Amino acid sequence: MVASNILRRGMFAALCVFSTGTFADAISIRADEWLPYNGPTTKKPPGYMIELAEKIAVANGHTVTYATMPWDDAVAAVRRGGHDCVVGALKSDAEGFAFPNESWGMSQSAFYTLDDSKWRYNGIDSLANMRLAVIESYSYSDEVDAYVEKFKDDPARIVMISSAGRAQMNAVSRLISKKADVLVEDINVAKLTIGKLNLSDRVVMADVATEPEPLYIACTPADPRGKKYADMFSEGIAKLRASGELATILDKYNLSDWAATE
């Protein structure tokens, strides 16, 4: 009887280990650095979307592995199933991906210039004599994207910034060094980047470039797990909003809940 009980306990322990290994996933998230949405690989700071993903994953018995890589590489890797999700995606960035029903933020882009510039946006033609700094593979709006695609090989019109490394800081530096005349960037990202560089008195918003659009965590279309994670993240953010934890996380980044303005 004693031997039998020991055997049963051993089988139960082994089953528990097997079950944990089977159902506890390490969810792999990739994107390029885009604070306040997601930070560097060191996660110092992580960015609020990474904090949300980790909270929701842990609550569902999973973990998150996160690292940065160039944006187009991240999207391609998740599309083929090499990683599970990207963060900070517009739906136009990741067509065919599994998206949660709940958005994870709102993005609105603006044009930035040096403080002594008189330039203002007055339709796409007003960019004709300006060197516009954009980040490689980023999507801004249908109009801006079409303009970038048309003139991407003309350095008198488009200054292309690699999405690898500190792309936003590199873009701002092009303005400061007068290698570009105008920068287009997400308002939250630009505000944080310009503030971090102590350039708020030199680099200013000239005009709004786009209407607000919802941002998401977007998961792989290559495997059923993508839809499973998207559903989990959708339910999870609704719970974090209801509990007040979402507001607490956003407050650390001087942001407020976008749902109040949607």
Helices and strands as residue ranges (DSSP letters): H 2-23, E 26-31, H 48-59, E 63-68, H 71-79, E 85-89, E 105-107, E 109-114, G 124-127, E 132-135, H 142-151, E 158-161, H 167-176, E 182-186, H 187-196, E 203-208, E 213-219, H 224-243, H 245-251, G 258-260
